[in-house]
Amino acid sequence: MKEYRIIDYSIEYQQKLKDFLKKHNPSFSDVYVDFLVENAWNDKHEDPAILVVDEDDNIVGEHLFFYTKAKINGVEQDVRWSHDTYLEESARRYIGLDFVLEINSRKNCFGIGLSDVNKKIIQKINRAAFLPVYTFLLFNPYLLLGILKRPFVKTIKQFDYPDSFAVKGITFKKLTDINTLQIPNQGYWGGQDVYDIEFVRDRDYIKRRFFTNPVFKYTMYHNNDSYFIVRPIIYRGFKTLSIVDYRYNMSKQDNLDILLKAFTTLAKKNHCGITSIITSELAMFEKLKKTPWKRMRIGDLSFAKKFVNKDNYSVMATIADPDGEYHL
């Protein structure tokens, strides 16, 4: 019988982990693989990724994390996003259940898009709560032009990012200096009582996640009350504006309307036939469910049941939080 061990990632497995990721994810770029392995533990080299190795010390499975902070029921905590779980089929019958249980023993973890098997196990051990996550798509007349160009669109070679543009009398400026961004509440834009769980968006996070990130180039627009971050993508053959992240001052009722108008304005300026938002935010869901935006459920956001202390729970997460945005 083969023997397998579950261990924590350490630096001596750096190259082995890179090789394993490339083997099982041939579409991953070298830059992305390097980024994943460099972030296989937190800034203090603590709380590392989980590995499964065989008797020859070869990696046969891995589970990675992204590390951040969140305010949960009013208290800031260190948290992590689970992602990129894989165990080679030959090892699954021997250590698959132990691997899943080990993953779910880690504290303060969040995830989106669990496998059906993993979700069933979590439900049986009664450790997690679930919240739906939706993709919202808005189509505009440039989609018709996109239909004609679809067979030829492989990459986006040019995109116009104006230095500023106005929506309903509100000017959005392209951010070039992170220090000019006005950030409320130490990075928790919802304040004290809007969200039960909100992931931090302070200056350090925004710089690390969007401005020094080596995988993709992002563009950010902001005003005194909000910001949004975009990346153009090809979605099913169509030029699409992906709204990677956003935050806004919820004390002003029209801020969400202004943001939505800004999204579509920038999309039309660049002849993007589709605007895409992926979020768990209830306010966005309520705003768009009776509009022309098309809603598609992409899965569930999962988190520890201990965080739930009431029936209706609000979580502010976008596609920027888990690993999904890297695969758009």
C-alpha positions, 0 to 999 in steps of 0.5 A: 500500500502506498504511503502519503503524508500531509505537510505544510509548505516550506521553502525546500518544496518551492521548485517542486510546487512550481513543477507540480502546478505547471504539470497540472495547469498547463494554461498557467503562465510562468509569472502566475505560477511564480506568484502563487508559490511566492504567496504560498505563505503569509508575509511572516512565512506562517500559515503555509499552503498544504501539500500532500507528498508520497513516500519519495517526497514528491508532491501529489496534492496541494491547497493554496491560500491568499492572505488578507484581513476582514472585519467580521461582526465588527472585529478585524481578523487575519483571514485567508482565501482557499484556492487551487485545490488538487490531488492526483487521482492515484492518491485520492482513495488513500488520503483524499478524505484526510486531505479535505478534513485537513483543509477544513481544519484551517481557521478563518478560511473563505472560498468560492466554487467548492467542488461538489464532493468538498461541499458535501463533506463540509455540509456533513461535518456542519462547519460552514455557511454558504452565500450565493455569488453572482455574475452580472452581465450587461449587454450593449449595442457593441455586442452586435459589432462583437458578433462580427469580430468574434472569430478574429478576437483573441486578445485585446491590443488596445484599450483607452483609459481616459484620465477622467470622465464625468457621470451624472455630474460626478468626475472619476479620475484615473488613479496614478498615485495611491496616496491620493485615494481617500479611504474611509474607516481604515479600509472598511468602506461599509463602516460599522454596520453595513456588512457582517463580513467585509474584506479590507480595502486599505492602501496597503491591500490595494497597492499589493493586489492591484498596483504591484501585482505582476500577473495583470495590469489594472486601472483604477478610477475614483472620486471622493466617495468610491472607486472601481478597478477594471481589466479588459478580458475576452469573455466567450469571444467578446470584448468585455470590461471586467469590473474586478473590484469596487467600493463606495460610500453607502451613506449616499444613496445614489453612489451605487447608481453612479458607479454602475453608470461609470462602469457602462460608460467606460465599457462603451468608450471602448466598444466593449459589448459586455460589462461584467461584475462578480460580487456577493454584495446584497445591495448590488443584487437588489439593485440589478435583479429588476434591470436588464443586467443578466444574473448568473449564479456561479457558486457559493461563498463558504465560510466558518459557521461560527461567524453566523449569528443571525438569519440574514447575513451580508458579505462584501466580496468581489472577484478580486478576493479569491483566485477566480479573477486570475482565470477570467 
